[in-house]
Amino acid sequence: MGRFANQKPDTLRIVPTGHEEAHSDPSSGGTEVRPFHSGTLGRGVPVSEVLSVSSLAGAQLVAGASGLHRTVQRLNVMEVPDILPWTKPNELLLTTGYPLREIPDRLAELVAQLHARRLAAVGVKLGRYLDRLPPEMLEAADRVGLPVIRLPDDVAFDDIINQVLTDILNRQAAVLARSEEAHRALVEVVLAGGGLDAITDQLSQILDGTALVTTPGGQVLAQSPPPQEDWPAGGPDLWDPDGRLRVERLKHGTGVPEERGAPVAMVPIIAGALDHGWIVLVAGGRLLEESDVHVLERAAATAALVITKELAVSAVESKYRGDFLHDLLAGHAGDTGHAVRHCASLGWDIDRPLIVLVAQLDPGEAPGPHARDLRSATERFAATWRRVVAEHDPKAAVVGYSQELVVVMGVPARGSPRETVRRMVAQLSGDGGVMGPFSTGVSRVVTEPALLPQAYAQARRAATVGQRMHGPGSVEDFDGLGVYRLLSLVPDSAELTGFMRETLRDLAFGDDPETADLRTTLQVLLDTNNVAETARILHFHYNTLRYRVGKLERLLGPFTTDPHLRLNLMLALQVQRMQGL
């Protein structure tokens, strides 16, 4: 290694600490060795601490004091004019001033360019090629917060590089050692049979903060005991009123929500291509560092193992529970006493007033074609429902099938069943872990297990009709279906189809634009019972609508004067809308 200040200007070198790449430079008359970059390290050293190394004992900060927090992760030497292509973020750039002596009027522009490349700081040795730095350069450095350091005259660049790199590597080694120690502790927790609660408790002790595991949407699955009394920390910027962590306001790594509240670090929990949620640390009165994120990443891998194991166990248990609930809802579970006892062994209580809830995935919202994706998404859909339902009724039965989820739960103590279900659906809709939009149907209250098959049919009908009538995401109870409830109770669908065909005649099945347009005109006429109002709604001229009314009466009969025919037509149109349900 050589002392840079004593080398000839036409022979350009840098201190080699690895493999370097050489090429000839005709403009310099010598050989240039491309600047060495120490590589991206997980943890660097702030510029303020770099100034404390012994080789920089006599260094002087001449500009850019507001940028002393910038992190140095690598070092570089500038002894050629075209250094910009070789600079990288978080570098400490050292120079004797040789390449700057010919461009004093462009130094302010150079500072802006180095700042744009996220340089950490510039160290300049004056006296040999530059006596002073132009005021314009120093003003530009102060403006952007790029520290400019005057290096001591008697210091060698290799001393600075060795000391700073040693400090960086020592810190990196400490980070890795801490991360490895945390990983061992967390693995021991899992091997001892601990779950997510045990992981968050252990993590809280390691990192001195409150640790949480949440769903992808921010619903808390596990949390260590908070050390402070005013939990939740972070105030309304971090938490929803229902206790959901607003993960959409955070990002991977450390941060402070909207520049206030408690410092937070967050890392995703991912197994393969599946996103299982987030592991979060809310600091207890200290600033979080990048090393905390390293530990959280190890904890996230451990949490992914626990969640994957729980999903696998849940899948086996769900298969057994699902088969029995299917038999129960089909009326094949044996006598009532046996069904009640068997449900009690599964943690379900069906010996009380009950409602049945069915959540059906809306058409087109199923996962991709891969069976693994479908199975995992269905299991997560059921797991999310299970967690929400347990808050309202711990002894409810919750089972997921391929395209629907079934809940058998007790009648809510407060409020109507529909209001309770709407609250649960609202809570689920705010959780990114739910598998796409779904429609929900609620049955009537049943007072004995033998009526559960009937309640299940009611809930399915309410979900299907609600989705057809109100679109995706509907919540409908069987008693709220109105005339659709009566029509759905007709056991012979062929009878309904025959009634519709006889009443609507040529308007029953035609899908061509003219037939569909006439059906719409008829529906609005029957709804308003007013020709002028119908013309206004459909944007027709009054005489045009009178012509259409005459055409409809020639097809269907004198419905404008026959109230019984109007009633039949209204029912037939509702049956027509229900086709395919």
Secondary structure, 3 states (H helix, E strand, C coil): CCCHHHCCCCCECCCCCCCCCEEEECCCCEEEECCCCCCCCCCCEEHHHHCCCHHHCCCEEEECHHHCCCEECEEEECCCCCCHHHCCCCEEEEECCHHHCCCHHHHHHHHHHHHHCCCCEEEECCCCCCCCCCHHHHHHHHHHCCCEEECCCCCCHHHHHHHHHHHHHHHHHHHHHHHHHHHHHHHHHHHCCCCHHHHHHHHHHHHCEEEEEECCCCCEEEECCCCCCCCCCCHHHCECCCCCECHHHCCCEEECHHHCCCCEEEEEEEECCEEEEEEEEEECCCCCCHHHHHHHHHHHHHHHHHHHHHHHHHHHHHHHHHHHHHHHHCCCCCCHHHHHHHHHHCCCCCCCCEEEEEEEECCCCCCCCCHHHHHHHHHHHHHHHHHHHHHHCCCCEEEECCCEEEEEEECCCCCCHHHHHHHHHHHHHCCCCCCCCEEEEECCCECCHHHHHHHHHHHHHHHHHHHHHHCCCCEEEHHHHCHHHHHHCCCCHHHHHHHHHHHHHHHCCCCCHHHHHHHHHHHHHHHHCCHHHHHHHHCCCHHHHHHHHHHHHHHHCCCCCCHHHHHHHHHHHHHHHCCCC
